[in-house]
Amino acid sequence: MAVLVLVALAALIPVLGPSPALHGTGEAEAPGTGGIGLLRTVLFAALSVPLGELFVNRLARSLPGAPPDRPRSWSPGANAAAFVAALGLASVVATGNLVPGGIAEIDIGGLYESRDGKLALLEVDAFLVAGLCAVSRRPGTQVWPLAAVVVAEALRAHPTTEDGPLVGSGLTLVHLTCASLWVGGLPYALRVLRVWRGAAAGAALLGLYARVAAVLLAAVTATGVCSSLRRMPADTILDQVTDTAYGRVLLAKVILVAAVAALALWARIRLGRAADPLSARSPARGEVVALGAVVAVSGLLTALPVPIRW
């Protein structure tokens, strides 16, 4: 119950949108912040689906005696949704980071003249290629265009005018990669267990995923802390966490990640101590829901103004 209360409280601001996060901060809401946050949420969630499937399939192949059956892939649909979201974000970049009022306002040619425009086009093309790879005879090849998306997002999040942009891009690259594997891998692992129907390899797969997920969580936490300290120096964090929209949503994300970690620990304990190791699926399903909330908060976080370095 304590975990559920924390999740509900942390999700309150992101669910209501950017206006509550900006209330009382003195920061102006940029046009289309809610829509951009929604598009980035779709993009991040859709990116994690094929990466998670590739990741868990790799783990499953390493298990001796694992059944060959796999659930139907969601990668084609996820790549299609991400393609549409990337197109929407590219249209925003093409109008000077403003929400276009019509097709006539979109300057497609202008995308080639700016760094953000080129990165937006790269993401659109990469998701198109990934979708084609997903329906081909070699779906594993979609890892390369998806990797290009991760690199583009890492570069987009840290413009050249920023202090030490390469360091920031490196942190975001690791953070987004590990988060995508974690967020996309768990639901697919649970779907694989359902197809395997209680096979002995099911518990082994869940245990293997749990061990790797612990490393992913550590990497996500470390890179997230470092990125936050780069944008909010240690001596200003307490003030900016409550007085800026970015800080408030970041705090909500931290609480949600803590709840996810608690659910993951609960699942790990059940996996090792319960008479039926597969009973760990119950807290794992709760972890999937909480991870979905984390993705939504992350999408909103990327659309809010970056805090001022005091």
LINNORNOR-V281578 format. One record per residue. SS is DSSP state (@ for helix, = for strand, . for the rest). PSI is psi in radians with two decimals (* if undefined). Layout:
# LINNORNOR-V281578
<<SS & PSI> <SS & PSI>>
This chain:
# LINNORNOR-V281578
<<. & -0.67> <@ & -0.71> <@ & -0.75> <@ & -0.69> <@ & -0.75> <@ & -0.74> <@ & -0.77> <@ & -0.75> <@ & -0.72> <@ & -0.59> <@ & -0.16> <@ & -0.90> <@ & -0.87> <@ & -0.62> <@ & -0.69> <@ & -0.25> <. & -3.02> <@ & -0.45> <@ & -0.85> <@ & -0.62> <@ & -0.57> <@ & -0.23> <. & 2.19> <. & 0.04> <. & -0.30> <. & 0.02> <. & 2.43> <. & 2.49> <. & 2.17> <. & 2.58> <. & 2.31> <. & 0.32> <@ & -0.76> <@ & -0.76> <@ & -0.72> <@ & -0.71> <@ & -0.69> <@ & -0.76> <@ & -0.69> <@ & -0.59> <@ & -0.80> <@ & -0.76> <@ & -0.81> <@ & -0.75> <@ & -0.76> <@ & -0.59> <@ & -0.65> <@ & -0.45> <@ & -1.01> <@ & -0.62> <@ & -0.70> <@ & -0.67> <@ & -0.78> <@ & -0.69> <@ & -0.86> <@ & -0.63> <@ & -0.63> <@ & -0.75> <@ & -0.72> <@ & -0.66> <@ & -0.36> <. & -0.12> <. & 2.19> <. & 2.35> <. & 0.24> <. & 2.38> <. & 2.59> <. & -0.22> <. & 2.46> <. & 2.60> <. & 2.84> <. & 2.37> <. & 2.41> <. & 0.06> <@ & -0.78> <@ & -0.79> <@ & -0.69> <@ & -0.76> <@ & -0.61> <@ & -0.76> <@ & -0.72> <@ & -0.63> <@ & -0.77> <@ & -0.76> <@ & -0.71> <@ & -0.64> <@ & -0.74> <@ & -0.74> <@ & -0.63> <@ & -0.64> <@ & -0.57> <@ & -0.75> <@ & -0.64> <@ & -0.28> <. & 0.42> <. & 0.65> <. & 0.59> <. & 2.60> <. & 2.11> <. & 2.45> <. & -0.22> <. & 2.97> <@ & -0.58> <@ & -0.41> <@ & -0.20> <. & 2.07> <. & 1.56> <. & -0.71> <@ & -0.50> <@ & -0.30> <@ & -0.55> <@ & -0.16> <@ & -0.08> <. & 2.73> <@ & -0.81> <@ & -0.65> <@ & -0.75> <@ & -0.71> <@ & -0.66> <@ & -0.75> <@ & -0.64> <@ & -0.72> <@ & -0.71> <@ & -0.87> <@ & -0.69> <@ & -0.72> <@ & -0.58> <@ & -0.81> <@ & -0.72> <@ & -0.69> <@ & -0.70> <@ & -0.68> <@ & -0.63> <@ & -0.52> <. & 0.10> <. & -3.10> <. & -0.23> <. & 1.31> <@ & -0.34> <@ & -0.35> <@ & -0.21> <@ & -0.17> <@ & -0.53> <@ & -0.86> <@ & -0.56> <@ & -0.65> <@ & -0.62> <@ & -0.63> <@ & -0.77> <@ & -0.75> <@ & -0.76> <@ & -0.72> <@ & -0.68> <@ & -0.70> <@ & -0.68> <@ & -0.66> <. & -0.24> <. & 1.57> <. & 2.85> <. & -0.35> <. & -0.19> <. & 2.66> <. & 2.03> <. & 0.99> <@ & -0.58> <@ & -0.65> <@ & -0.80> <@ & -0.73> <@ & -0.66> <@ & -0.74> <@ & -0.77> <@ & -0.63> <@ & -0.85> <@ & -0.75> <@ & -0.85> <@ & -0.67> <@ & -0.88> <@ & -0.70> <@ & -0.70> <@ & -0.73> <@ & -0.70> <@ & -0.88> <@ & -0.74> <@ & -0.44> <@ & -0.69> <@ & -0.89> <@ & -0.63> <@ & -0.64> <@ & -0.71> <@ & -0.62> <@ & -0.65> <@ & -0.73> <@ & -0.65> <@ & -0.67> <@ & -0.65> <@ & -0.32> <. & 1.05> <. & 0.24> <. & 2.65> <@ & -0.52> <@ & -0.29> <@ & -0.85> <@ & -0.63> <@ & -0.70> <@ & -0.77> <@ & -0.68> <@ & -0.71> <@ & -0.74> <@ & -0.71> <@ & -0.69> <@ & -0.75> <@ & -0.66> <@ & -0.55> <@ & -0.68> <@ & -0.72> <@ & -0.72> <@ & -0.74> <@ & -0.72> <@ & -0.73> <@ & -0.75> <@ & -0.82> <@ & -0.81> <@ & -0.60> <@ & -0.73> <@ & -0.78> <@ & -0.74> <@ & -0.69> <@ & -0.70> <@ & -0.49> <@ & -0.58> <@ & -0.45> <. & 1.72> <. & 2.63> <@ & -0.63> <@ & -0.07> <@ & -0.06> <@ & -0.80> <@ & -0.65> <@ & -0.77> <@ & -0.44> <@ & -0.51> <@ & -0.38> <@ & -0.04> <. & 2.63> <@ & -0.71> <@ & -0.79> <@ & -0.69> <@ & -0.79> <@ & -0.60> <@ & -0.71> <@ & -0.71> <@ & -0.70> <@ & -0.71> <@ & -0.76> <@ & -0.74> <@ & -0.73> <@ & -0.65> <@ & -0.69> <@ & -0.71> <@ & -0.75> <@ & -0.68> <@ & -0.75> <@ & -0.68> <@ & -0.68> <@ & -0.71> <@ & -0.78> <@ & -0.67> <@ & -0.69> <@ & -0.77> <@ & -0.68> <@ & -0.60> <@ & -0.41> <@ & -0.42> <. & 2.68> <. & -0.63> <. & 1.82> <@ & -0.50> <@ & -0.11> <@ & -0.21> <@ & -0.17> <@ & -0.48> <@ & -0.99> <@ & -0.46> <@ & -0.62> <@ & -0.70> <@ & -0.62> <@ & -0.65> <@ & -0.76> <@ & -0.80> <@ & -0.64> <@ & -0.62> <@ & -0.69> <@ & -0.65> <@ & -0.72> <@ & -0.74> <@ & -0.74> <@ & -0.69> <@ & -0.68> <@ & -0.75> <@ & -0.66> <@ & -0.65> <@ & -0.29> <@ & -0.16> <. & 2.72> <. & 2.41> <. & 2.38> <. & 2.69> <. & 2.38> <. & 1.84> <. & *>>
